[in-house]
Amino acid sequence: MFCPFCRHPDSRVIDSRTSDDGLSIRRRRQCPECGRRFSTTETASLNIVKRSGVVEPFSRDKIVTGVRKACQGRPVTDSDLAMLAQRVEETIRQTGASQVKANEVGLAILPPLRELDEVAYLRFASVYQAFDSLEDFEAAIARLRTEHGSRTEHGTGTGTGTDTAAGADRPAES
């Protein structure tokens, strides 16, 4: 590591600490030549390979921007989006790869977005998975209903209509 003051090609690490999110390490260094101290931040690189072949660094902000469009008019906060982007990054980093295809990032977005807001999920999936017809939407909605129903039956979902005390004896209205 070059000293930013005298450009000496070496430095000594005095202290290392993990950042709050655990994704980077802050190192305090001292130059053996001039004796001045400086800080560096070390992170594992994660690059995204776009469809065009262009490689760019991973960005949580790009995930938030892309998902925010799908969440327009939905009860989703900036904090929710930041947590979603963090979950996506953690999922991708768990693969251990330093380069990931953009398609894999999109696939990693779908499950947490589905948990956050099913309408936003359908909007994002319709663009990301290039829905061409009403049948594509109907199939995605049918999958959501099937999974939502199985979660409700097993007591893991919130459910709608029939599992509320007031509506227990009548079917949900469409």
Helices and strands as residue ranges (DSSP letters): E 12-18, E 24-30, E 37-43, E 47-49, E 55-57, H 60-70, H 78-93, E 99-101, H 102-116, H 118-128, H 134-153
